[in-house]
Amino acid sequence: MAVAAHDGMARAILPSHTPLDGDLVFAAATGTTPLTEPLAQEMQLGHAAAVCLARAIARGVYEASEAEGDTVPTWKARFAAPG
């Protein structure tokens, strides 16, 4: 699932998976719910993880606030309409 979730980074960050970006995804499972269709459900979980991570990254960029000493403006400071 972590490998599939990693695709969410590629959907949200350009360039992604470079040797210097330090991107890493961890996944954990309890194993308490057995999969009735392991292959199909594993693919669905991976897809959901990738979509979730891509949305989380996009939301983080959108919701970022300015801090003292920033050298680059936030998305909102640069692109959002006033008011």
mmCIF file of the N, C-alpha and C atoms, coordinates in Angstrom:
data_MODEL
# 
_entry.id   MODEL 
# 
loop_
_atom_site.group_PDB 
_atom_site.id 
_atom_site.type_symbol 
_atom_site.label_atom_id 
_atom_site.label_alt_id 
_atom_site.label_comp_id 
_atom_site.label_asym_id 
_atom_site.label_entity_id 
_atom_site.label_seq_id 
_atom_site.pdbx_PDB_ins_code 
_atom_site.Cartn_x 
_atom_site.Cartn_y 
_atom_site.Cartn_z 
_atom_site.occupancy 
_atom_site.B_iso_or_equiv 
_atom_site.pdbx_formal_charge 
_atom_site.auth_seq_id 
_atom_site.auth_comp_id 
_atom_site.auth_asym_id 
_atom_site.auth_atom_id 
_atom_site.pdbx_PDB_model_num 
ATOM 1   N N  . MET A 1 1  ? 0.820   -1.175  0.000   1.00 0.00 ? 1  MET A N  1 
ATOM 2   C CA . MET A 1 1  ? 0.000   0.000   0.000   1.00 0.00 ? 1  MET A CA 1 
ATOM 3   C C  . MET A 1 1  ? 0.874   1.252   0.000   1.00 0.00 ? 1  MET A C  1 
ATOM 4   N N  . ALA A 1 2  ? 1.972   1.229   0.720   1.00 0.00 ? 2  ALA A N  1 
ATOM 5   C CA . ALA A 1 2  ? 2.850   2.404   0.749   1.00 0.00 ? 2  ALA A CA 1 
ATOM 6   C C  . ALA A 1 2  ? 3.431   2.689   -0.627  1.00 0.00 ? 2  ALA A C  1 
ATOM 7   N N  . VAL A 1 3  ? 3.762   1.640   -1.368  1.00 0.00 ? 3  VAL A N  1 
ATOM 8   C CA . VAL A 1 3  ? 4.297   1.829   -2.725  1.00 0.00 ? 3  VAL A CA 1 
ATOM 9   C C  . VAL A 1 3  ? 3.230   2.480   -3.598  1.00 0.00 ? 3  VAL A C  1 
ATOM 10  N N  . ALA A 1 4  ? 2.002   1.997   -3.507  1.00 0.00 ? 4  ALA A N  1 
ATOM 11  C CA . ALA A 1 4  ? 0.912   2.583   -4.285  1.00 0.00 ? 4  ALA A CA 1 
ATOM 12  C C  . ALA A 1 4  ? 0.638   4.012   -3.828  1.00 0.00 ? 4  ALA A C  1 
ATOM 13  N N  . ALA A 1 5  ? 0.659   4.262   -2.531  1.00 0.00 ? 5  ALA A N  1 
ATOM 14  C CA . ALA A 1 5  ? 0.426   5.612   -2.013  1.00 0.00 ? 5  ALA A CA 1 
ATOM 15  C C  . ALA A 1 5  ? 1.479   6.581   -2.527  1.00 0.00 ? 5  ALA A C  1 
ATOM 16  N N  . HIS A 1 6  ? 2.667   6.069   -2.737  1.00 0.00 ? 6  HIS A N  1 
ATOM 17  C CA . HIS A 1 6  ? 3.760   6.900   -3.237  1.00 0.00 ? 6  HIS A CA 1 
ATOM 18  C C  . HIS A 1 6  ? 3.395   7.527   -4.582  1.00 0.00 ? 6  HIS A C  1 
ATOM 19  N N  . ASP A 1 7  ? 2.526   6.866   -5.346  1.00 0.00 ? 7  ASP A N  1 
ATOM 20  C CA . ASP A 1 7  ? 2.077   7.439   -6.613  1.00 0.00 ? 7  ASP A CA 1 
ATOM 21  C C  . ASP A 1 7  ? 1.326   8.741   -6.397  1.00 0.00 ? 7  ASP A C  1 
ATOM 22  N N  . GLY A 1 8  ? 0.733   8.906   -5.223  1.00 0.00 ? 8  GLY A N  1 
ATOM 23  C CA . GLY A 1 8  ? 0.065   10.166  -4.912  1.00 0.00 ? 8  GLY A CA 1 
ATOM 24  C C  . GLY A 1 8  ? 1.022   11.340  -4.925  1.00 0.00 ? 8  GLY A C  1 
ATOM 25  N N  . MET A 1 9  ? 2.268   11.098  -4.542  1.00 0.00 ? 9  MET A N  1 
ATOM 26  C CA . MET A 1 9  ? 3.272   12.166  -4.610  1.00 0.00 ? 9  MET A CA 1 
ATOM 27  C C  . MET A 1 9  ? 3.524   12.565  -6.058  1.00 0.00 ? 9  MET A C  1 
ATOM 28  N N  . ALA A 1 10 ? 3.603   11.567  -6.939  1.00 0.00 ? 10 ALA A N  1 
ATOM 29  C CA . ALA A 1 10 ? 3.844   11.858  -8.344  1.00 0.00 ? 10 ALA A CA 1 
ATOM 30  C C  . ALA A 1 10 ? 2.674   12.623  -8.954  1.00 0.00 ? 10 ALA A C  1 
ATOM 31  N N  . ARG A 1 11 ? 1.479   12.423  -8.431  1.00 0.00 ? 11 ARG A N  1 
ATOM 32  C CA . ARG A 1 11 ? 0.309   13.150  -8.921  1.00 0.00 ? 11 ARG A CA 1 
ATOM 33  C C  . ARG A 1 11 ? 0.299   14.596  -8.439  1.00 0.00 ? 11 ARG A C  1 
ATOM 34  N N  . ALA A 1 12 ? 0.917   14.864  -7.302  1.00 0.00 ? 12 ALA A N  1 
ATOM 35  C CA . ALA A 1 12 ? 0.813   16.181  -6.686  1.00 0.00 ? 12 ALA A CA 1 
ATOM 36  C C  . ALA A 1 12 ? 2.086   17.018  -6.742  1.00 0.00 ? 12 ALA A C  1 
ATOM 37  N N  . ILE A 1 13 ? 3.241   16.397  -6.939  1.00 0.00 ? 13 ILE A N  1 
ATOM 38  C CA . ILE A 1 13 ? 4.520   17.121  -6.870  1.00 0.00 ? 13 ILE A CA 1 
ATOM 39  C C  . ILE A 1 13 ? 5.273   16.924  -8.184  1.00 0.00 ? 13 ILE A C  1 
ATOM 40  N N  . LEU A 1 14 ? 5.710   18.030  -8.760  1.00 0.00 ? 14 LEU A N  1 
ATOM 41  C CA . LEU A 1 14 ? 6.526   17.969  -9.984  1.00 0.00 ? 14 LEU A CA 1 
ATOM 42  C C  . LEU A 1 14 ? 7.788   18.772  -9.771  1.00 0.00 ? 14 LEU A C  1 
ATOM 43  N N  . PRO A 1 15 ? 8.972   18.232  -9.948  1.00 0.00 ? 15 PRO A N  1 
ATOM 44  C CA . PRO A 1 15 ? 9.232   16.815  -10.197 1.00 0.00 ? 15 PRO A CA 1 
ATOM 45  C C  . PRO A 1 15 ? 9.108   16.015  -8.908  1.00 0.00 ? 15 PRO A C  1 
ATOM 46  N N  . SER A 1 16 ? 8.877   14.750  -9.059  1.00 0.00 ? 16 SER A N  1 
ATOM 47  C CA . SER A 1 16 ? 8.738   13.863  -7.908  1.00 0.00 ? 16 SER A CA 1 
ATOM 48  C C  . SER A 1 16 ? 9.735   12.717  -8.034  1.00 0.00 ? 16 SER A C  1 
ATOM 49  N N  . HIS A 1 17 ? 9.994   12.073  -6.924  1.00 0.00 ? 17 HIS A N  1 
ATOM 50  C CA . HIS A 1 17 ? 10.893  10.907  -6.874  1.00 0.00 ? 17 HIS A CA 1 
ATOM 51  C C  . HIS A 1 17 ? 12.314  11.243  -7.331  1.00 0.00 ? 17 HIS A C  1 
ATOM 52  N N  . THR A 1 18 ? 12.788  12.424  -6.966  1.00 0.00 ? 18 THR A N  1 
ATOM 53  C CA . THR A 1 18 ? 14.167  12.779  -7.324  1.00 0.00 ? 18 THR A CA 1 
ATOM 54  C C  . THR A 1 18 ? 15.111  12.270  -6.233  1.00 0.00 ? 18 THR A C  1 
ATOM 55  N N  . PRO A 1 19 ? 16.395  12.158  -6.539  1.00 0.00 ? 19 PRO A N  1 
ATOM 56  C CA . PRO A 1 19 ? 17.341  11.639  -5.536  1.00 0.00 ? 19 PRO A CA 1 
ATOM 57  C C  . PRO A 1 19 ? 17.515  12.542  -4.317  1.00 0.00 ? 19 PRO A C  1 
ATOM 58  N N  . LEU A 1 20 ? 17.056  13.787  -4.391  1.00 0.00 ? 20 LEU A N  1 
ATOM 59  C CA . LEU A 1 20 ? 17.311  14.735  -3.305  1.00 0.00 ? 20 LEU A CA 1 
ATOM 60  C C  . LEU A 1 20 ? 16.080  15.135  -2.506  1.00 0.00 ? 20 LEU A C  1 
ATOM 61  N N  . ASP A 1 21 ? 14.893  14.604  -2.816  1.00 0.00 ? 21 ASP A N  1 
ATOM 62  C CA . ASP A 1 21 ? 13.706  15.120  -2.134  1.00 0.00 ? 21 ASP A CA 1 
ATOM 63  C C  . ASP A 1 21 ? 13.339  14.384  -0.855  1.00 0.00 ? 21 ASP A C  1 
ATOM 64  N N  . GLY A 1 22 ? 13.854  13.213  -0.611  1.00 0.00 ? 22 GLY A N  1 
ATOM 65  C CA . GLY A 1 22 ? 13.605  12.528  0.649   1.00 0.00 ? 22 GLY A CA 1 
ATOM 66  C C  . GLY A 1 22 ? 12.181  12.064  0.839   1.00 0.00 ? 22 GLY A C  1 
ATOM 67  N N  . ASP A 1 23 ? 11.455  11.850  -0.253  1.00 0.00 ? 23 ASP A N  1 
ATOM 68  C CA . ASP A 1 23 ? 10.069  11.418  -0.119  1.00 0.00 ? 23 ASP A CA 1 
ATOM 69  C C  . ASP A 1 23 ? 9.986   9.990   0.402   1.00 0.00 ? 23 ASP A C  1 
ATOM 70  N N  . LEU A 1 24 ? 9.046   9.765   1.305   1.00 0.00 ? 24 LEU A N  1 
ATOM 71  C CA . LEU A 1 24 ? 8.924   8.469   1.955   1.00 0.00 ? 24 LEU A CA 1 
ATOM 72  C C  . LEU A 1 24 ? 7.493   8.307   2.440   1.00 0.00 ? 24 LEU A C  1 
ATOM 73  N N  . VAL A 1 25 ? 6.944   7.123   2.274   1.00 0.00 ? 25 VAL A N  1 
ATOM 74  C CA . VAL A 1 25 ? 5.588   6.833   2.736   1.00 0.00 ? 25 VAL A CA 1 
ATOM 75  C C  . VAL A 1 25 ? 5.632   5.587   3.606   1.00 0.00 ? 25 VAL A C  1 
ATOM 76  N N  . PHE A 1 26 ? 4.973   5.648   4.751   1.00 0.00 ? 26 PHE A N  1 
ATOM 77  C CA . PHE A 1 26 ? 4.836   4.486   5.624   1.00 0.00 ? 26 PHE A CA 1 
ATOM 78  C C  . PHE A 1 26 ? 3.375   4.060   5.637   1.00 0.00 ? 26 PHE A C  1 
ATOM 79  N N  . ALA A 1 27 ? 3.136   2.791   5.751   1.00 0.00 ? 27 ALA A N  1 
ATOM 80  C CA . ALA A 1 27 ? 1.776   2.272   5.902   1.00 0.00 ? 27 ALA A CA 1 
ATOM 81  C C  . ALA A 1 27 ? 1.788   1.248   7.022   1.00 0.00 ? 27 ALA A C  1 
ATOM 82  N N  . ALA A 1 28 ? 0.683   1.175   7.730   1.00 0.00 ? 28 ALA A N  1 
ATOM 83  C CA . ALA A 1 28 ? 0.547   0.198   8.812   1.00 0.00 ? 28 ALA A CA 1 
ATOM 84  C C  . ALA A 1 28 ? -0.818  -0.457  8.703   1.00 0.00 ? 28 ALA A C  1 
ATOM 85  N N  . ALA A 1 29 ? -0.899  -1.678  9.122   1.00 0.00 ? 29 ALA A N  1 
ATOM 86  C CA . ALA A 1 29 ? -2.171  -2.394  9.083   1.00 0.00 ? 29 ALA A CA 1 
ATOM 87  C C  . ALA A 1 29 ? -2.303  -3.246  10.336  1.00 0.00 ? 29 ALA A C  1 
ATOM 88  N N  . THR A 1 30 ? -3.530  -3.417  10.774  1.00 0.00 ? 30 THR A N  1 
ATOM 89  C CA . THR A 1 30 ? -3.783  -4.264  11.937  1.00 0.00 ? 30 THR A CA 1 
ATOM 90  C C  . THR A 1 30 ? -4.031  -5.703  11.534  1.00 0.00 ? 30 THR A C  1 
ATOM 91  N N  . GLY A 1 31 ? -4.498  -5.907  10.298  1.00 0.00 ? 31 GLY A N  1 
ATOM 92  C CA . GLY A 1 31 ? -4.797  -7.253  9.844   1.00 0.00 ? 31 GLY A CA 1 
ATOM 93  C C  . GLY A 1 31 ? -6.037  -7.840  10.494  1.00 0.00 ? 31 GLY A C  1 
ATOM 94  N N  . THR A 1 32 ? -6.874  -7.021  11.101  1.00 0.00 ? 32 THR A N  1 
ATOM 95  C CA . THR A 1 32 ? -8.043  -7.540  11.805  1.00 0.00 ? 32 THR A CA 1 
ATOM 96  C C  . THR A 1 32 ? -9.218  -7.844  10.880  1.00 0.00 ? 32 THR A C  1 
ATOM 97  N N  . THR A 1 33 ? -9.215  -7.258  9.677   1.00 0.00 ? 33 THR A N  1 
ATOM 98  C CA . THR A 1 33 ? -10.297 -7.512  8.732   1.00 0.00 ? 33 THR A CA 1 
ATOM 99  C C  . THR A 1 33 ? -9.750  -8.289  7.546   1.00 0.00 ? 33 THR A C  1 
ATOM 100 N N  . PRO A 1 34 ? -10.167 -9.524  7.383   1.00 0.00 ? 34 PRO A N  1 
ATOM 101 C CA . PRO A 1 34 ? -9.668  -10.309 6.252   1.00 0.00 ? 34 PRO A CA 1 
ATOM 102 C C  . PRO A 1 34 ? -10.213 -9.765  4.929   1.00 0.00 ? 34 PRO A C  1 
ATOM 103 N N  . LEU A 1 35 ? -9.421  -9.864  3.885   1.00 0.00 ? 35 LEU A N  1 
ATOM 104 C CA . LEU A 1 35 ? -9.858  -9.439  2.561   1.00 0.00 ? 35 LEU A CA 1 
ATOM 105 C C  . LEU A 1 35 ? -10.592 -10.598 1.901   1.00 0.00 ? 35 LEU A C  1 
ATOM 106 N N  . THR A 1 36 ? -11.789 -10.336 1.411   1.00 0.00 ? 36 THR A N  1 
ATOM 107 C CA . THR A 1 36 ? -12.559 -11.388 0.754   1.00 0.00 ? 36 THR A CA 1 
ATOM 108 C C  . THR A 1 36 ? -12.106 -11.584 -0.689  1.00 0.00 ? 36 THR A C  1 
ATOM 109 N N  . GLU A 1 37 ? -11.610 -10.522 -1.314  1.00 0.00 ? 37 GLU A N  1 
ATOM 110 C CA . GLU A 1 37 ? -11.050 -10.580 -2.665  1.00 0.00 ? 37 GLU A CA 1 
ATOM 111 C C  . GLU A 1 37 ? -9.689  -9.886  -2.614  1.00 0.00 ? 37 GLU A C  1 
ATOM 112 N N  . PRO A 1 38 ? -8.657  -10.581 -2.147  1.00 0.00 ? 38 PRO A N  1 
ATOM 113 C CA . PRO A 1 38 ? -7.370  -9.942  -1.861  1.00 0.00 ? 38 PRO A CA 1 
ATOM 114 C C  . PRO A 1 38 ? -6.786  -9.112  -3.002  1.00 0.00 ? 38 PRO A C  1 
ATOM 115 N N  . LEU A 1 39 ? -6.748  -9.611  -4.205  1.00 0.00 ? 39 LEU A N  1 
ATOM 116 C CA . LEU A 1 39 ? -6.127  -8.865  -5.301  1.00 0.00 ? 39 LEU A CA 1 
ATOM 117 C C  . LEU A 1 39 ? -6.905  -7.587  -5.603  1.00 0.00 ? 39 LEU A C  1 
ATOM 118 N N  . ALA A 1 40 ? -8.204  -7.708  -5.778  1.00 0.00 ? 40 ALA A N  1 
ATOM 119 C CA . ALA A 1 40 ? -9.019  -6.531  -6.105  1.00 0.00 ? 40 ALA A CA 1 
ATOM 120 C C  . ALA A 1 40 ? -9.008  -5.516  -4.966  1.00 0.00 ? 40 ALA A C  1 
ATOM 121 N N  . GLN A 1 41 ? -9.157  -5.991  -3.741  1.00 0.00 ? 41 GLN A N  1 
ATOM 122 C CA . GLN A 1 41 ? -9.200  -5.067  -2.605  1.00 0.00 ? 41 GLN A CA 1 
ATOM 123 C C  . GLN A 1 41 ? -7.847  -4.423  -2.351  1.00 0.00 ? 41 GLN A C  1 
ATOM 124 N N  . GLU A 1 42 ? -6.776  -5.152  -2.591  1.00 0.00 ? 42 GLU A N  1 
ATOM 125 C CA . GLU A 1 42 ? -5.443  -4.558  -2.440  1.00 0.00 ? 42 GLU A CA 1 
ATOM 126 C C  . GLU A 1 42 ? -5.249  -3.439  -3.452  1.00 0.00 ? 42 GLU A C  1 
ATOM 127 N N  . MET A 1 43 ? -5.697  -3.644  -4.678  1.00 0.00 ? 43 MET A N  1 
ATOM 128 C CA . MET A 1 43 ? -5.584  -2.586  -5.685  1.00 0.00 ? 43 MET A CA 1 
ATOM 129 C C  . MET A 1 43 ? -6.452  -1.388  -5.320  1.00 0.00 ? 43 MET A C  1 
ATOM 130 N N  . GLN A 1 44 ? -7.652  -1.638  -4.788  1.00 0.00 ? 44 GLN A N  1 
ATOM 131 C CA . GLN A 1 44 ? -8.525  -0.542  -4.374  1.00 0.00 ? 44 GLN A CA 1 
ATOM 132 C C  . GLN A 1 44 ? -7.914  0.244   -3.220  1.00 0.00 ? 44 GLN A C  1 
ATOM 133 N N  . LEU A 1 45 ? -7.333  -0.448  -2.263  1.00 0.00 ? 45 LEU A N  1 
ATOM 134 C CA . LEU A 1 45 ? -6.669  0.236   -1.145  1.00 0.00 ? 45 LEU A CA 1 
ATOM 135 C C  . LEU A 1 45 ? -5.492  1.082   -1.637  1.00 0.00 ? 45 LEU A C  1 
ATOM 136 N N  . GLY A 1 46 ? -4.713  0.545   -2.547  1.00 0.00 ? 46 GLY A N  1 
ATOM 137 C CA . GLY A 1 46 ? -3.582  1.297   -3.097  1.00 0.00 ? 46 GLY A CA 1 
ATOM 138 C C  . GLY A 1 46 ? -4.030  2.539   -3.832  1.00 0.00 ? 46 GLY A C  1 
ATOM 139 N N  . HIS A 1 47 ? -5.079  2.403   -4.626  1.00 0.00 ? 47 HIS A N  1 
ATOM 140 C CA . HIS A 1 47 ? -5.610  3.564   -5.347  1.00 0.00 ? 47 HIS A CA 1 
ATOM 141 C C  . HIS A 1 47 ? -6.121  4.616   -4.366  1.00 0.00 ? 47 HIS A C  1 
ATOM 142 N N  . ALA A 1 48 ? -6.864  4.174   -3.361  1.00 0.00 ? 48 ALA A N  1 
ATOM 143 C CA . ALA A 1 48 ? -7.382  5.106   -2.362  1.00 0.00 ? 48 ALA A CA 1 
ATOM 144 C C  . ALA A 1 48 ? -6.244  5.806   -1.619  1.00 0.00 ? 48 ALA A C  1 
ATOM 145 N N  . ALA A 1 49 ? -5.184  5.075   -1.324  1.00 0.00 ? 49 ALA A N  1 
ATOM 146 C CA . ALA A 1 49 ? -4.039  5.664   -0.624  1.00 0.00 ? 49 ALA A CA 1 
ATOM 147 C C  . ALA A 1 49 ? -3.362  6.721   -1.492  1.00 0.00 ? 49 ALA A C  1 
ATOM 148 N N  . ALA A 1 50 ? -3.227  6.452   -2.796  1.00 0.00 ? 50 ALA A N  1 
ATOM 149 C CA . ALA A 1 50 ? -2.606  7.423   -3.703  1.00 0.00 ? 50 ALA A CA 1 
ATOM 150 C C  . ALA A 1 50 ? -3.458  8.682   -3.830  1.00 0.00 ? 50 ALA A C  1 
ATOM 151 N N  . VAL A 1 51 ? -4.757  8.514   -3.973  1.00 0.00 ? 51 VAL A N  1 
ATOM 152 C CA . VAL A 1 51 ? -5.661  9.662   -4.072  1.00 0.00 ? 51 VAL A CA 1 
ATOM 153 C C  . VAL A 1 51 ? -5.628  10.476  -2.775  1.00 0.00 ? 51 VAL A C  1 
ATOM 154 N N  . CYS A 1 52 ? -5.656  9.788   -1.645  1.00 0.00 ? 52 CYS A N  1 
ATOM 155 C CA . CYS A 1 52 ? -5.637  10.454  -0.341  1.00 0.00 ? 52 CYS A CA 1 
ATOM 156 C C  . CYS A 1 52 ? -4.354  11.270  -0.160  1.00 0.00 ? 52 CYS A C  1 
ATOM 157 N N  . LEU A 1 53 ? -3.218  10.682  -0.509  1.00 0.00 ? 53 LEU A N  1 
ATOM 158 C CA . LEU A 1 53 ? -1.950  11.391  -0.345  1.00 0.00 ? 53 LEU A CA 1 
ATOM 159 C C  . LEU A 1 53 ? -1.863  12.585  -1.286  1.00 0.00 ? 53 LEU A C  1 
ATOM 160 N N  . ALA A 1 54 ? -2.296  12.433  -2.529  1.00 0.00 ? 54 ALA A N  1 
ATOM 161 C CA . ALA A 1 54 ? -2.279  13.552  -3.471  1.00 0.00 ? 54 ALA A CA 1 
ATOM 162 C C  . ALA A 1 54 ? -3.149  14.705  -2.959  1.00 0.00 ? 54 ALA A C  1 
ATOM 163 N N  . ARG A 1 55 ? -4.329  14.372  -2.444  1.00 0.00 ? 55 ARG A N  1 
ATOM 164 C CA . ARG A 1 55 ? -5.218  15.407  -1.904  1.00 0.00 ? 55 ARG A CA 1 
ATOM 165 C C  . ARG A 1 55 ? -4.627  16.061  -0.657  1.00 0.00 ? 55 ARG A C  1 
ATOM 166 N N  . ALA A 1 56 ? -3.979  15.284  0.194   1.00 0.00 ? 56 ALA A N  1 
ATOM 167 C CA . ALA A 1 56 ? -3.368  15.832  1.409   1.00 0.00 ? 56 ALA A CA 1 
ATOM 168 C C  . ALA A 1 56 ? -2.251  16.809  1.062   1.00 0.00 ? 56 ALA A C  1 
ATOM 169 N N  . ILE A 1 57 ? -1.454  16.471  0.064   1.00 0.00 ? 57 ILE A N  1 
ATOM 170 C CA . ILE A 1 57 ? -0.379  17.368  -0.362  1.00 0.00 ? 57 ILE A CA 1 
ATOM 171 C C  . ILE A 1 57 ? -0.971  18.655  -0.923  1.00 0.00 ? 57 ILE A C  1 
ATOM 172 N N  . ALA A 1 58 ? -1.976  18.524  -1.793  1.00 0.00 ? 58 ALA A N  1 
ATOM 173 C CA . ALA A 1 58 ? -2.613  19.700  -2.385  1.00 0.00 ? 58 ALA A CA 1 
ATOM 174 C C  . ALA A 1 58 ? -3.232  20.584  -1.305  1.00 0.00 ? 58 ALA A C  1 
ATOM 175 N N  . ARG A 1 59 ? -3.892  19.978  -0.326  1.00 0.00 ? 59 ARG A N  1 
ATOM 176 C CA . ARG A 1 59 ? -4.508  20.750  0.753   1.00 0.00 ? 59 ARG A CA 1 
ATOM 177 C C  . ARG A 1 59 ? -3.439  21.448  1.585   1.00 0.00 ? 59 ARG A C  1 
ATOM 178 N N  . GLY A 1 60 ? -2.329  20.761  1.843   1.00 0.00 ? 60 GLY A N  1 
ATOM 179 C CA . GLY A 1 60 ? -1.240  21.370  2.597   1.00 0.00 ? 60 GLY A CA 1 
ATOM 180 C C  . GLY A 1 60 ? -0.664  22.583  1.895   1.00 0.00 ? 60 GLY A C  1 
ATOM 181 N N  . VAL A 1 61 ? -0.507  22.484  0.589   1.00 0.00 ? 61 VAL A N  1 
ATOM 182 C CA . VAL A 1 61 ? -0.007  23.623  -0.197  1.00 0.00 ? 61 VAL A CA 1 
ATOM 183 C C  . VAL A 1 61 ? -1.020  24.760  -0.152  1.00 0.00 ? 61 VAL A C  1 
ATOM 184 N N  . TYR A 1 62 ? -2.285  24.434  -0.356  1.00 0.00 ? 62 TYR A N  1 
ATOM 185 C CA . TYR A 1 62 ? -3.332  25.457  -0.390  1.00 0.00 ? 62 TYR A CA 1 
ATOM 186 C C  . TYR A 1 62 ? -3.499  26.144  0.959   1.00 0.00 ? 62 TYR A C  1 
ATOM 187 N N  . GLU A 1 63 ? -3.440  25.397  2.042   1.00 0.00 ? 63 GLU A N  1 
ATOM 188 C CA . GLU A 1 63 ? -3.704  25.937  3.376   1.00 0.00 ? 63 GLU A CA 1 
ATOM 189 C C  . GLU A 1 63 ? -2.465  26.519  4.064   1.00 0.00 ? 63 GLU A C  1 
ATOM 190 N N  . ALA A 1 64 ? -1.305  26.410  3.461   1.00 0.00 ? 64 ALA A N  1 
ATOM 191 C CA . ALA A 1 64 ? -0.084  26.909  4.097   1.00 0.00 ? 64 ALA A CA 1 
ATOM 192 C C  . ALA A 1 64 ? -0.205  28.399  4.398   1.00 0.00 ? 64 ALA A C  1 
ATOM 193 N N  . SER A 1 65 ? 0.324   28.801  5.548   1.00 0.00 ? 65 SER A N  1 
ATOM 194 C CA . SER A 1 65 ? 0.305   30.214  5.920   1.00 0.00 ? 65 SER A CA 1 
ATOM 195 C C  . SER A 1 65 ? 1.730   30.747  5.932   1.00 0.00 ? 65 SER A C  1 
ATOM 196 N N  . GLU A 1 66 ? 1.829   32.043  5.735   1.00 0.00 ? 66 GLU A N  1 
ATOM 197 C CA . GLU A 1 66 ? 3.144   32.677  5.701   1.00 0.00 ? 66 GLU A CA 1 
ATOM 198 C C  . GLU A 1 66 ? 3.776   32.688  7.087   1.00 0.00 ? 66 GLU A C  1 
ATOM 199 N N  . ALA A 1 67 ? 5.078   32.579  7.114   1.00 0.00 ? 67 ALA A N  1 
ATOM 200 C CA . ALA A 1 67 ? 5.825   32.667  8.367   1.00 0.00 ? 67 ALA A CA 1 
ATOM 201 C C  . ALA A 1 67 ? 6.972   33.657  8.176   1.00 0.00 ? 67 ALA A C  1 
ATOM 202 N N  . GLU A 1 68 ? 7.373   34.256  9.261   1.00 0.00 ? 68 GLU A N  1 
ATOM 203 C CA . GLU A 1 68 ? 8.475   35.220  9.211   1.00 0.00 ? 68 GLU A CA 1 
ATOM 204 C C  . GLU A 1 68 ? 9.725   34.549  8.651   1.00 0.00 ? 68 GLU A C  1 
ATOM 205 N N  . GLY A 1 69 ? 10.382  35.222  7.723   1.00 0.00 ? 69 GLY A N  1 
ATOM 206 C CA . GLY A 1 69 ? 11.609  34.706  7.139   1.00 0.00 ? 69 GLY A CA 1 
ATOM 207 C C  . GLY A 1 69 ? 11.409  33.871  5.887   1.00 0.00 ? 69 GLY A C  1 
ATOM 208 N N  . ASP A 1 70 ? 10.154  33.632  5.493   1.00 0.00 ? 70 ASP A N  1 
ATOM 209 C CA . ASP A 1 70 ? 9.917   32.876  4.257   1.00 0.00 ? 70 ASP A CA 1 
ATOM 210 C C  . ASP A 1 70 ? 10.537  33.601  3.074   1.00 0.00 ? 70 ASP A C  1 
ATOM 211 N N  . THR A 1 71 ? 11.168  32.859  2.202   1.00 0.00 ? 71 THR A N  1 
ATOM 212 C CA . THR A 1 71 ? 11.769  33.457  1.008   1.00 0.00 ? 71 THR A CA 1 
ATOM 213 C C  . THR A 1 71 ? 10.907  33.251  -0.232  1.00 0.00 ? 71 THR A C  1 
ATOM 214 N N  . VAL A 1 72 ? 9.909   32.380  -0.114  1.00 0.00 ? 72 VAL A N  1 
ATOM 215 C CA . VAL A 1 72 ? 9.007   32.105  -1.229  1.00 0.00 ? 72 VAL A CA 1 
ATOM 216 C C  . VAL A 1 72 ? 7.583   32.318  -0.726  1.00 0.00 ? 72 VAL A C  1 
ATOM 217 N N  . PRO A 1 73 ? 6.729   32.994  -1.514  1.00 0.00 ? 73 PRO A N  1 
ATOM 218 C CA . PRO A 1 73 ? 5.362   33.218  -1.045  1.00 0.00 ? 73 PRO A CA 1 
ATOM 219 C C  . PRO A 1 73 ? 4.559   31.917  -1.028  1.00 0.00 ? 73 PRO A C  1 
ATOM 220 N N  . THR A 1 74 ? 3.562   31.854  -0.164  1.00 0.00 ? 74 THR A N  1 
ATOM 221 C CA . THR A 1 74 ? 2.662   30.705  -0.145  1.00 0.00 ? 74 THR A CA 1 
ATOM 222 C C  . THR A 1 74 ? 1.759   30.763  -1.372  1.00 0.00 ? 74 THR A C  1 
ATOM 223 N N  . TRP A 1 75 ? 1.062   29.664  -1.625  1.00 0.00 ? 75 TRP A N  1 
ATOM 224 C CA . TRP A 1 75 ? 0.135   29.638  -2.758  1.00 0.00 ? 75 TRP A CA 1 
ATOM 225 C C  . TRP A 1 75 ? -0.922  30.716  -2.588  1.00 0.00 ? 75 TRP A C  1 
ATOM 226 N N  . LYS A 1 76 ? -1.505  30.805  -1.382  1.00 0.00 ? 76 LYS A N  1 
ATOM 227 C CA . LYS A 1 76 ? -2.568  31.792  -1.147  1.00 0.00 ? 76 LYS A CA 1 
ATOM 228 C C  . LYS A 1 76 ? -2.067  33.218  -1.338  1.00 0.00 ? 76 LYS A C  1 
ATOM 229 N N  . ALA A 1 77 ? -0.854  33.492  -0.853  1.00 0.00 ? 77 ALA A N  1 
ATOM 230 C CA . ALA A 1 77 ? -0.310  34.842  -0.980  1.00 0.00 ? 77 ALA A CA 1 
ATOM 231 C C  . ALA A 1 77 ? -0.082  35.194  -2.438  1.00 0.00 ? 77 ALA A C  1 
ATOM 232 N N  . ARG A 1 78 ? 0.212   34.212  -3.246  1.00 0.00 ? 78 ARG A N  1 
ATOM 233 C CA . ARG A 1 78 ? 0.542   34.478  -4.645  1.00 0.00 ? 78 ARG A CA 1 
ATOM 234 C C  . ARG A 1 78 ? -0.665  34.427  -5.575  1.00 0.00 ? 78 ARG A C  1 
ATOM 235 N N  . PHE A 1 79 ? -1.607  33.501  -5.317  1.00 0.00 ? 79 PHE A N  1 
ATOM 236 C CA . PHE A 1 79 ? -2.661  33.257  -6.294  1.00 0.00 ? 79 PHE A CA 1 
ATOM 237 C C  . PHE A 1 79 ? -4.089  33.498  -5.830  1.00 0.00 ? 79 PHE A C  1 
ATOM 238 N N  . ALA A 1 80 ? -4.354  33.453  -4.545  1.00 0.00 ? 80 ALA A N  1 
ATOM 239 C CA . ALA A 1 80 ? -5.739  33.557  -4.080  1.00 0.00 ? 80 ALA A CA 1 
ATOM 240 C C  . ALA A 1 80 ? -6.279  34.961  -4.261  1.00 0.00 ? 80 ALA A C  1 
ATOM 241 N N  . ALA A 1 81 ? -7.562  35.020  -4.584  1.00 0.00 ? 81 ALA A N  1 
ATOM 242 C CA . ALA A 1 81 ? -8.217  36.310  -4.736  1.00 0.00 ? 81 ALA A CA 1 
ATOM 243 C C  . ALA A 1 81 ? -8.377  36.970  -3.376  1.00 0.00 ? 81 ALA A C  1 
ATOM 244 N N  . PRO A 1 82 ? -8.198  38.272  -3.292  1.00 0.00 ? 82 PRO A N  1 
ATOM 245 C CA . PRO A 1 82 ? -8.369  38.960  -2.010  1.00 0.00 ? 82 PRO A CA 1 
ATOM 246 C C  . PRO A 1 82 ? -9.808  38.826  -1.513  1.00 0.00 ? 82 PRO A C  1 
ATOM 247 N N  . GLY A 1 83 ? -9.916  38.784  -0.171  1.00 0.00 ? 83 GLY A N  1 
ATOM 248 C CA . GLY A 1 83 ? -11.229 38.799  0.448   1.00 0.00 ? 83 GLY A CA 1 
ATOM 249 C C  . GLY A 1 83 ? -11.697 37.445  0.707   1.00 0.00 ? 83 GLY A C  1 
# 
